[in-house]
Amino acid sequence: MKRITMADVAKAAGVSKSTVSQFLNKRYEHMGEETKEKIREAIERLGYHPNYIARSLKQKRTAMIGIIVANITHSFSTEISRAIEDFCHEHDMHAIVCNADDDPVKERKYIEMLRARQVDGLILFPTGGNLELYKQMEQERYPVVFVDRKISEVNIRTIVVNNKEATYQAVAHLIEKGHRDIAIITPPLTIYPRIERMNGYKQALNDYRIPIKQEYMISTEIQRMISELSRLFALPDKPTALVAGNDLSFFEVMKFLKENGLRVPNNVAVVVFDNIPFASFSEPTMTTIAQPAYAMGKKAAELLLQQIHHHEELPDSNLYTFPCTLMIRESSSRALI
């Protein structure tokens, strides 16, 4: 079957090939409605499909970007990816989403694969394990934006939340409700947001003159959290409140509490740092530190497209910090008697 070309469309519409090219690239400045309708009708009738590979070679752009998510199972990551995709759709760009599983080896393979496919830029939730590769992209001035995680060794536009301040506020809230035995559980402290959240926890205890207990600070792999929680709640002085460092930690906490007949907030108050979709209608409703994920994703896409289209120089400050919101609900609102 003969491949339909741009020349075939031009002949059927009674216009020049360059006019069809302008139509396909949405350059309508000097094109009347009648001409646009003729071209549109010819494309539909002939079943023409533009050769995007040839077009990208000519324009030196593919109209595609890559999103490399650290862990796609986080609802936060999914919300951000959705916002990026929505923004790209509005600007005639396509997004390819990859999941690195917090694995630097996998992350490197995805970066190399996407660049080999000549995507116009990358939005990356960096694992932190490919510093030389990050530096290479910085030196090449390749369009890239980091999300959620700051890598201090490179000068790359980065979008984060106020992890330390938000956790401080949550712990202060628990203290003001009468809690003194407050524990925190997070995955290993290998990346920026987890470290900052732990720092916020410790700062709040220090400022309120509450002794920091090492046994109350759990930082471990998800699969070991249940056993660590068993150790924590076997202590003579059990915690009366618990901060879950992200959604996956929170799910392990709730699994442990249910298996051991512990109720929220009767036996322990709970605050979770993440966007939990069911937080406002669970039983009890859950106090969360909500992150503006959609706004962050939109900003990341906006910054990336600015680099792609305008090759802008980096500003003096390349860190964009979004505020979180402490959503106080039943899981932590009751005062400790």
C-alpha positions in Angstrom: 0.0 0.0 0.0 1.4 3.4 -1.0 2.4 5.7 1.8 0.4 8.9 1.8 2.8 11.9 1.7 2.6 15.6 2.5 2.7 16.2 -1.3 -0.4 14.0 -1.7 -2.3 16.1 0.9 -1.2 19.4 -0.8 -2.4 18.2 -4.2 -5.8 17.0 -2.7 -6.3 20.3 -0.9 -5.1 22.4 -3.8 -2.4 24.2 -1.8 1.4 24.1 -1.6 3.4 21.6 0.3 4.8 24.4 2.5 1.2 25.4 3.4 0.5 21.9 4.6 3.7 22.0 6.6 2.6 25.2 8.3 -0.8 23.7 9.1 0.8 20.6 10.7 3.1 22.8 12.8 0.1 25.0 13.8 1.5 28.1 12.2 -1.9 29.7 11.2 -0.9 33.4 11.1 -1.4 33.9 7.4 -3.9 31.0 6.8 -7.6 31.5 6.3 -10.3 29.2 7.7 -11.2 27.9 4.3 -7.6 26.8 3.6 -7.3 25.1 7.0 -10.6 23.2 6.4 -9.4 22.0 3.0 -6.2 20.7 4.5 -8.0 19.1 7.4 -10.5 17.4 5.1 -7.7 16.1 2.8 -5.7 14.7 5.7 -8.8 12.9 7.0 -9.9 11.6 3.6 -6.5 10.3 2.7 -5.6 9.0 6.1 -2.4 10.9 6.3 -0.1 10.4 9.3 2.9 12.8 9.6 6.3 11.3 9.7 7.3 12.5 13.2 10.8 11.0 12.9 11.6 13.0 9.8 10.1 16.1 11.3 12.1 15.8 14.5 15.4 15.4 12.5 14.6 18.5 10.6 13.5 20.6 13.6 16.1 19.0 15.9 13.3 18.4 18.4 11.1 15.4 19.1 8.4 17.1 21.1 8.9 14.4 23.8 10.3 14.6 27.3 11.1 11.9 29.8 9.9 11.6 33.4 12.0 9.3 35.6 10.2 8.7 38.8 12.0 7.3 41.8 9.1 5.1 42.9 5.8 5.1 41.0 3.9 3.5 43.9 4.0 6.8 45.8 0.8 8.7 45.2 2.9 11.9 45.4 4.9 10.8 42.4 1.8 9.8 40.5 0.2 13.2 41.1 3.3 15.1 39.9 3.6 12.9 36.8 -0.1 13.6 36.0 0.5 17.3 36.3 3.5 17.2 34.0 1.6 15.2 31.4 -1.3 17.6 31.5 1.0 20.6 31.0 2.8 18.8 28.1 -0.5 17.9 26.5 -1.5 21.6 26.6 1.8 22.5 24.9 1.8 19.8 22.2 4.5 17.7 23.9 4.5 14.1 24.8 5.8 12.6 28.1 7.4 9.2 28.6 7.2 7.9 32.2 9.8 5.5 33.6 10.1 4.0 37.1 13.6 3.8 38.6 12.6 1.9 41.8 15.1 4.0 43.7 17.8 2.1 41.9 20.7 4.1 40.5 21.6 1.5 38.0 18.0 1.5 36.6 18.0 5.3 36.7 21.2 5.5 34.6 19.8 3.1 32.0 16.6 5.2 31.7 18.6 8.4 31.4 20.8 6.9 28.7 17.9 5.3 26.8 15.8 8.5 26.8 18.7 10.6 25.7 19.5 8.1 22.9 15.9 8.5 21.8 16.6 12.2 21.7 13.9 13.4 24.1 14.0 17.2 24.4 14.6 17.1 28.2 14.2 15.2 31.4 12.3 15.6 34.7 14.0 13.5 37.2 13.3 12.4 40.8 17.0 11.7 41.3 18.2 8.7 43.3 21.4 10.6 44.1 23.5 7.6 42.8 24.5 9.0 39.5 26.4 12.2 40.4 28.8 12.1 37.4 25.8 11.7 35.0 24.0 14.6 36.6 27.2 16.7 36.3 27.5 15.7 32.6 24.0 16.9 31.9 24.7 20.2 33.7 27.9 20.8 31.8 26.2 20.0 28.5 23.3 22.4 29.4 20.9 19.6 28.7 17.4 20.6 29.7 16.7 18.9 33.0 14.7 19.6 36.2 15.0 17.7 39.5 11.8 17.1 41.6 11.4 16.3 45.3 15.1 15.7 45.9 18.0 18.2 46.0 21.5 17.2 44.9 23.8 19.9 46.3 26.7 19.0 44.1 25.1 20.1 40.9 23.5 23.4 39.7 20.2 22.1 38.3 16.7 23.6 38.7 15.1 21.7 41.6 11.6 21.7 43.0 11.1 20.6 46.6 8.8 21.1 49.6 9.7 22.6 53.0 10.3 19.2 54.4 12.0 20.3 57.7 9.6 23.1 58.5 6.5 21.0 57.7 7.6 18.1 59.9 8.5 20.6 62.7 5.0 22.0 62.5 3.5 18.5 62.7 5.6 17.5 65.8 4.8 20.8 67.4 1.1 20.1 66.9 1.5 16.7 68.7 3.4 18.3 71.5 0.7 20.9 72.0 -1.8 18.1 72.3 0.2 16.8 75.3 2.4 14.2 73.6 6.0 13.8 74.8 6.8 10.3 73.6 6.7 10.9 69.9 8.3 8.4 67.4 9.1 8.8 63.7 9.5 6.1 61.0 10.9 6.7 57.6 12.7 4.7 54.9 16.5 4.9 55.1 17.9 8.4 55.3 19.6 8.3 51.9 17.8 11.2 50.2 17.2 14.8 50.8 13.5 14.8 51.9 13.9 12.0 54.4 16.9 13.7 56.0 15.1 17.0 56.2 12.0 15.5 57.7 14.1 13.8 60.4 15.9 17.1 61.1 12.5 18.8 61.5 11.4 16.2 64.0 14.6 16.6 66.1 14.5 20.4 65.9 10.9 20.4 67.3 11.8 18.2 70.2 14.9 20.3 71.0 13.0 23.6 70.9 10.3 22.2 73.2 13.0 20.8 75.5 11.9 17.2 75.0 14.7 14.6 75.2 15.5 12.9 71.8 15.3 9.1 72.2 17.3 7.2 69.6 15.0 4.2 69.9 12.1 6.4 68.8 13.7 7.2 65.4 13.3 4.3 62.9 14.9 4.6 59.5 14.7 1.3 57.7 13.7 -0.5 54.5 9.9 -1.0 54.1 10.1 -4.7 54.5 11.7 -4.4 57.9 9.3 -1.8 59.3 6.9 -4.2 60.9 9.7 -5.8 63.0 11.1 -2.4 64.0 7.6 -1.3 65.0 7.3 -4.5 67.1 10.5 -3.5 68.9 9.3 0.0 69.4 6.0 -0.9 70.9 7.6 -3.5 73.2 9.5 -0.7 75.0 8.5 0.1 78.6 7.8 3.7 77.5 5.7 3.1 74.4 5.2 6.1 72.1 1.9 7.9 72.3 2.3 9.5 68.9 3.9 8.5 65.6 5.0 10.4 62.5 5.1 8.3 59.3 7.6 9.8 56.9 5.8 8.9 53.7 2.8 7.0 52.4 4.5 3.6 52.2 5.7 3.9 55.8 2.2 4.9 56.8 0.7 1.7 55.2 3.2 -0.4 57.2 2.3 1.5 60.4 -1.4 0.9 59.9 -0.9 -2.8 59.1 1.1 -3.2 62.3 -1.4 -1.4 64.5 -4.3 -3.4 63.1 -2.4 -6.7 63.6 -1.7 -5.8 67.2 -5.1 -4.5 68.1 -3.9 -0.9 68.6 -6.3 1.9 67.7 -5.8 5.4 66.3 -6.0 7.8 68.2 -7.0 5.8 71.3 -3.7 4.0 71.7 -1.4 6.2 69.5 -1.9 9.4 67.5 -0.7 9.3 63.9 0.5 12.0 61.4 1.6 11.0 57.9 3.8 13.1 55.7 2.3 12.6 52.3 -0.8 12.9 50.1 -3.2 10.1 51.2 -6.3 10.0 48.9 -8.6 8.5 51.6 -7.3 10.6 54.5 -10.4 12.8 54.8 -12.9 9.9 54.9 -11.1 7.0 56.6 -12.1 5.9 60.0 -10.7 7.8 61.8 -9.8 10.5 59.4 -6.0 10.9 59.1 -3.9 14.0 59.8 -1.6 14.6 56.9 1.2 16.9 55.8 -0.2 17.6 52.3 2.3 18.4 49.5 1.1 20.5 46.6 2.0 17.8 44.1 0.0 19.0 41.1 1.4 22.6 41.4 4.9 21.2 41.7 4.5 19.0 38.6 3.2 21.9 36.6 6.1 24.1 37.7 8.6 21.4 36.8 7.1 21.1 33.3 7.0 24.9 32.9 10.7 25.2 33.9 11.7 22.3 31.5 9.9 23.8 28.5 11.5 27.2 29.2 14.9 25.5 28.9 13.9 23.5 25.8 12.6 26.5 23.9 14.7 29.4 25.2 17.9 27.9 26.5 17.7 30.2 29.5 20.7 30.8 31.8 20.3 29.4 35.3 19.2 32.0 37.8 21.2 32.7 40.9 18.8 30.6 42.9 17.7 27.4 41.2 15.8 25.9 44.2 12.0 26.3 44.1 10.5 25.5 47.5 6.8 24.8 47.9 5.0 25.0 51.3 3.1 22.0 52.7 -0.1 22.2 54.6 -0.8 20.4 57.9 -4.3 19.0 57.6 -5.3 18.2 61.2 -7.9 15.5 61.5 -9.1 12.9 64.0 -5.9 10.8 64.1 -4.1 13.5 66.1 -6.6 16.1 67.2 -7.5 14.7 70.5 -5.6 16.0 73.5 -3.6 13.4 75.5 -5.1 13.0 78.9 
